[in-house]
Amino acid sequence: MMNIYRWAAAIAISTSWTWVSPAQGAISTLTFGNDSTFICQGTKLDNPSAYVGCVNPNTGRINDSHLNQQYGDIPGEVNLTYRNGVGSTLLLWDTGYANLTDVVWSQGGRDPATDTDGDHIGDNNSFAQITLTAQPGYSVTLLGFDLGAYLCCDKQLASRDTYLRVYELGNAVADPFNPSYVQPISTSLADHFSYSTASSKGWVIEWENSAFNVGLDNLQFSVSSVPEPETYVMLLSGLALLGWGATRRKSAYVGSGKLPSALPDAALIYGVPL
């Protein structure tokens, strides 16, 4: 009987410790700056073998460099994917988006009928998406990011609009152009968006029309380990065995006519000989 108690207690203690104390990861902040030789890639084909530094040889700046799809990944824990409206990756730009330095943005098209002065080139049909996919055994918490609007040409505008959507991976929003998703983004001071919910699936950030004159920076998230389903099964099994053992011991006392003043407490059940 004591071996059963000890075995059940060991299961309950070990699994409950895992359950209440998951390993919390550090906060990751992606600044999209030239802080790594692997942040950019040299082709529009998203070829992982075509890594280059974030410098446009024609300008000496990072502008128009293509973001590497592996930037920000934590191997085995979270995978990031960057996508524009035509299936390629996002682009980088150094300054001009409000007060931000180094942002990601997306190409778009121009509608001559509504953009006669060229101030909003690229706003129409511009789409950007960042997906954070949690890997098995981990959850990802989206903490926040900054959006800033480009301060070019028509500087009298205090903001530019974008359709912003943030949702859990696999739960896409129904209407991509719901007016409630419209966010006026400042051209002077970046707008910060905060979140704090964990997901074992991941998160999707989308902004469009404009994703050309609205750029994203300072993407923050954290990753935590989560118990596998088997852990909960072991915990419940251990607790069930403890309850069964306590019931049997009480029954034995009742049968002998010698009831103890109290049932064994948790300390005794957890391994101290009775």
Residue pairs with C-beta under 8 A, 6 or more apart in sequence:
1 245
1 248
1 249
2 273
2 274
4 241
4 245
5 242
5 245
5 269
5 271
5 274
6 271
7 241
8 237
8 238
8 239
8 241
8 242
8 245
9 238
9 242
9 269
9 270
9 271
10 238
11 234
11 235
11 237
11 238
11 241
12 235
12 238
12 239
12 242
13 238
13 270
14 234
15 227
15 231
15 232
15 234
15 235
15 238
16 235
18 227
18 231
19 227
19 231
19 232
19 235
22 224
22 225
22 226
22 227
23 224
23 225
24 222
24 224
25 74
25 77
25 222
25 223
25 224
25 225
26 222
27 143
27 220
27 221
27 222
28 72
28 74
28 220
28 221
28 222
28 223
29 218
29 219
29 220
30 71
30 72
30 218
30 219
30 220
31 101
31 102
31 217
31 218
32 39
32 67
32 71
32 92
32 102
32 103
32 104
32 217
32 219
33 39
33 54
33 62
33 101
33 102
34 53
34 54
34 55
34 62
34 102
36 71
37 51
37 52
37 53
38 51
38 68
38 70
38 71
39 54
39 67
39 68
39 71
39 92
40 51
40 52
40 53
40 54
40 62
40 65
40 66
40 67
40 68
40 92
41 47
41 48
41 50
41 51
41 52
41 66
41 67
41 68
41 69
41 89
42 50
42 51
42 52
42 66
43 50
43 66
44 66
44 88
44 89
45 88
46 66
46 69
46 88
46 89
48 68
48 69
48 70
51 68
52 65
54 62
54 65
54 92
55 61
55 62
55 65
56 62
56 63
56 64
56 65
61 94
62 92
62 93
62 94
62 102
63 92
63 93
63 94
64 91
64 92
64 93
65 91
65 92
66 88
66 89
66 90
66 91
66 92
67 82
67 89
67 90
67 91
67 92
67 104
68 89
69 80
69 81
69 82
69 89
70 80
71 80
71 82
72 80
72 219
73 79
73 80
74 223
76 135
76 138
77 134
77 135
77 138
77 140
77 223
78 132
78 133
78 134
78 135
78 138
78 140
78 202
78 221
78 223
79 132
79 133
79 135
80 130
80 131
80 132
80 133
81 129
81 130
81 131
81 133
82 89
82 90
82 104
82 128
82 129
82 130
83 89
83 90
83 128
83 129
83 130
83 131
84 90
84 91
84 106
84 107
84 126
84 127
84 128
84 129
84 211
85 106
85 107
85 108
85 125
85 126
85 127
85 208
86 107
90 104
90 105
90 106
90 128
90 130
91 104
91 105
91 106
91 107
92 102
92 103
92 104
92 105
93 102
93 103
93 105
93 215
94 101
94 102
95 101
96 150
96 151
96 152
97 103
97 105
97 148
97 149
97 150
97 151
97 190
97 214
97 215
97 217
98 148
98 149
98 151
98 185
98 186
98 187
98 188
98 189
98 190
99 148
99 188
99 189
99 190
100 146
100 148
100 190
100 215
100 217
100 218
101 217
102 217
103 148
103 215
103 216
103 217
104 128
104 130
104 215
104 216
104 217
105 126
105 128
105 211
105 212
105 213
105 214
105 215
105 216
106 126
106 127
106 128
106 208
106 211
106 212
107 122
107 126
107 212
108 121
108 122
108 123
108 124
108 125
108 126
108 127
108 209
108 210
108 211
108 212
109 122
109 124
109 125
109 126
110 118
110 120
110 121
110 122
110 124
111 124
114 120
114 124
115 121
115 123
115 124
117 153
117 154
118 153
119 152
119 153
119 154
120 154
120 210
120 213
121 212
122 210
122 212
122 213
123 160
123 209
123 210
123 212
123 213
124 209
125 209
126 208
126 209
126 210
126 211
126 212
126 213
127 206
127 207
127 208
127 209
127 211
128 206
128 207
128 208
128 211
128 216
129 204
129 205
129 206
130 204
130 205
130 216
130 219
131 169
131 202
131 203
131 204
131 205
132 140
132 142
132 169
132 202
132 203
132 204
132 221
133 140
133 169
133 201
133 202
134 140
134 169
134 199
134 200
134 201
134 202
134 223
137 225
137 226
137 228
138 200
138 223
138 224
138 225
138 226
139 198
139 199
139 200
139 223
139 224
139 226
140 198
140 199
140 202
140 203
140 221
140 222
140 223
141 195
141 196
141 197
141 198
141 199
141 221
141 222
141 223
141 224
142 166
142 195
142 197
142 199
142 203
142 205
142 220
142 221
143 194
143 195
143 196
143 220
143 221
143 222
144 192
144 193
144 194
144 195
144 218
144 219
144 220
145 192
145 193
145 205
145 216
145 217
145 218
145 219
145 220
146 190
146 191
146 192
146 193
146 216
146 217
146 218
147 162
147 164
147 183
147 185
147 190
147 191
147 193
147 207
147 214
147 215
147 216
147 217
148 185
148 186
148 187
148 190
148 191
148 214
148 215
148 217
149 157
149 159
149 160
149 185
149 186
149 187
149 210
149 213
149 214
150 160
150 187
150 212
150 213
150 214
150 215
151 187
151 188
152 213
155 187
157 187
158 186
158 187
158 188
159 184
159 185
159 186
159 187
160 184
160 185
160 187
160 210
160 213
160 214
161 182
161 183
161 184
161 185
161 209
161 210
162 182
162 183
162 185
162 207
162 208
162 209
162 210
162 211
162 214
163 176
163 177
163 181
163 182
163 183
163 206
163 207
163 208
163 209
164 181
164 182
164 183
164 193
164 205
164 206
164 207
165 173
165 176
165 181
165 204
165 205
165 206
165 207
166 193
166 195
166 203
166 204
166 205
166 206
167 173
167 203
167 204
168 199
168 201
168 202
168 203
168 204
169 199
169 201
169 202
169 203
169 204
170 201
172 204
173 181
176 206
176 208
183 191
183 207
185 191
185 214
190 217
195 203
198 224
200 226
203 221
205 216
205 219
207 214
207 216
242 269
245 269
246 263
246 264
246 269
249 263
249 264
249 274
250 263
253 259
253 260
264 274
268 274
